[in-house]
Amino acid sequence: MESLQQIFFELPILASFIGGILNFLTPCILPLIPSYMSYISGSSLESQHYSRVQTLRSALLFILGFSFIFFLLFLAMINIIENFFSYKIVHYVAGGIIVAFGLHFLGIFRINILNYSKQVNLKKFEEHRLLKSIAPFIVGVGFAAGWSPCTGPIVSSIGLLASSNQNLAIFSSLAFIVGLSLPFLLLALFLERGLNIVRKLKKQMRIIEIISGIFLIVIGISIALDIV
């Protein structure tokens, strides 16, 4: 148990990386991964006829799009919030909010607005020739912006975690982005096998929610006690 605590309390970068992976597994993202990968690969996933090079290129543009938005979001949070962490009460309030997010995932109570999600219309980009070549990047931007209420608990928790430690703020932000990007990159490289894993994970959503809830509660407590 002590070694697990040290991971979260002494290595916020690793915690941010785990947060990125858990964000990929949230109930509002994971079920729609096949649709996104179908768009990125440029073909129906059932046909299994697609260009691996094109899929990888589109996946990298998609990753670049959402990474750009999340990095700007984290920079804004860090610049606005980090100065306030000199006040002890801010640690308690921020930690309490994150613990509440964790309890939401555990199902102890539900925050209805966090269940809201907005999907991006992928087909409309095909109608514009000029946009088609950079469409995966634009879709990546929409991906980061469109699910903000649903993915908000993990994203905001990592933002607060980064803001609480000025020395590691940028690295924690980048670690989250890498954690979120890695599953998409692996899917682009091993599409059929990866989607089979995604389908199996969809059946374990409740377990994933519980893990996410515990993760957020640990982050919230660590921020409240100022031990990150």
N, C-alpha and C positions, 0 to 999 in steps of 0.2 A: 504493500500500500504506500509506503514511504517513497519508493522509486517512482510510482505513478504520480504522486504529488509533486515530486521534483521535476518531472517532465512538464507539468503545467505551470508550476510556480517559478522555475528557473529557466525554462526554455519557451518563452511565448512565441518564438518563431515556429517551433514545431506545433504548438497549439493552433497557430494560425493556418498552418499547412493542413492539419486535420480538419479545421473548420471549412476550408475550401472543398475538401473531399465530401464532407457531410452536406455542404450546400448543394453539391451535385446530386446527392441522394435524397434531397427533400421531396415530399409528395407532389409538389407542383412542378418539379423539373424532371425527375426520373421517368414518369409515365410518358412524357412527350419527347424523350430522347430519340426513339425510332423515327418520329416525324422529322426531326431536325437532321438526323443522319441521312435520311432519305433525300432531303433537299441538298445537303452537302455533297452526297455522292452523285447526285444528278440522275438518279434512277430509282425505280421501285426496288425496295429491299428484297422482295420476293423473287425478282428476276435474277439477282446475283450477277448481273452484267453491269460493271461499272469500272471506271479507271481509278486505280489506286493512287496514281500521281495526282489526278484532278481532285480526288477526294481529300488527299493530304493537303493540297494547296488551299482548297476551300475551307478545310478545317482550321488551318493556320490563320486565314483571314478572319474566320469566325471568332477564334480565340483572341486575336488581336483586337477585334471590335469590343468584346465584353471586357477584356483586360484594360483597355483604354478608359472605359467608363468607370469601372471599379477603382482603378488607381486614382482617377480624379476625385471620386467620392471619398476615398480614404484620405487623400491629401486635404480635402476640405474639412473633414471631420477632425483630423489631427491639428490643423491650423486653428480651428475654432475652439476645440475642447481642451487641448493639452495644457493651456495656461490655467484652466480652472481646476486641474487635478492637484494644484497646490493646496486646495481646501479639502479637508478631510470629509466634509459632508458630501462633496461631489463623488467621492469614492463610494460612499454608502448608497447614494441615489443611483449611480450608474450600475453598481453591483446588484442593487435590488431590482432594477429594470431587467437586467439580464437573467437573474434568477426567475423572475416572472415569465420571461420567454421560455425558460427551461421547463417550468411547470406547465406552460401551454403545450409543449411537445409531449410531456408525460401524460397529458389529458386530465390533470387535476382540475384545471379549469381551462376554458377556451376563450381566446381573444379573437372575436369573429373577423376583424379586419385583416388579421394575419392569414386567413384562409383565402383571401382574394388573390386571384392571379389574372393576368392579361396575356393572351397569346398574340404572337406576331403573325400577320398574314404573309405567308412566304410567297404565294403565287403572284402577288402584285408586282414583285421585282422583275419577273420574267417579261412583263409587258414593256419595260423600258430597256432599250439596248445599251444605253450609256451606263445604266445602273447595274446591268446584269453582271459585268465583270467584277464589280466590287460589292455585289449583293451580299456575299457571305459576311463581309465586314459590317455592312449596315444591319444585317440580321443579328450579328453579335452585339452591336450597340443596343438594338431593341431587346435582345435577350437580357442584357444587364438592367435595362430600365423597366421592362415590362413586368417583371416579377417582383419588384421591390417590396410590396407589402408581404408577399408570401415568404420570400427569402430574407426579409428584413431582420428577423431575430438573429440569425447567424452573422449576416453581413454587418449589422450595427454592433454586435458583440465584439467582432474582430476589430472593428473600427475603434471601439472604446478601449479594447485591450492594447491596440497600437498606440492610442493617444496617451495611455497611462504610463508608457515607458518611452520617453523621448529618444533614448539612445538606440532603441530597436524599432522605432515606429515605421520607418520606410521598409525595413527588412520584413517586419511582420505583415505589412500590406502586400508585399511581393510574394511572401510565402503563401498567403491565402490565394492569390491569383494563380500561382503555380499549382496549388492543390486542386483548384477548380479546373484548370486547363488540362492537367495530366489525363484525367479520364477521357476527355474529348479527343485528345491526341492518340491515346491508345485505341479508342474506338475507330478512328480513321485508319490506323495501321492494321488492326485486326477486326474488321467490321463484323463479319458473320459471327465469330466466336464471342466478340464483345457484346453484341446485341442479345445473344443467348444468355449471357450473364445478367444483362439488364432485365430481361424477362423474368429470370429467377429472383432477382432482387426485388422486383415489383411485388412479389408475393410475401416479402418480408418487411413491408413498409412499417408495420407497427413496431417491430424490433428496432428499425432504423430511427424511428421517432423517439423511442425510449433512450437509445444511445445519444441522440442529439440533445435530448432534454438533460440528461446527466452531464454531458459535455458543457452545456451552457450554464448549468448550475455551478459547476466547478469553476468556470471562468468568472461568473458573477461573484462568487465568494472570494476568489483570489483578488479581484479588483477591489471589492469592499474592504478587505483586510490589508490592501496595499502590499501584496507579497508577489507581485509580478515585476 
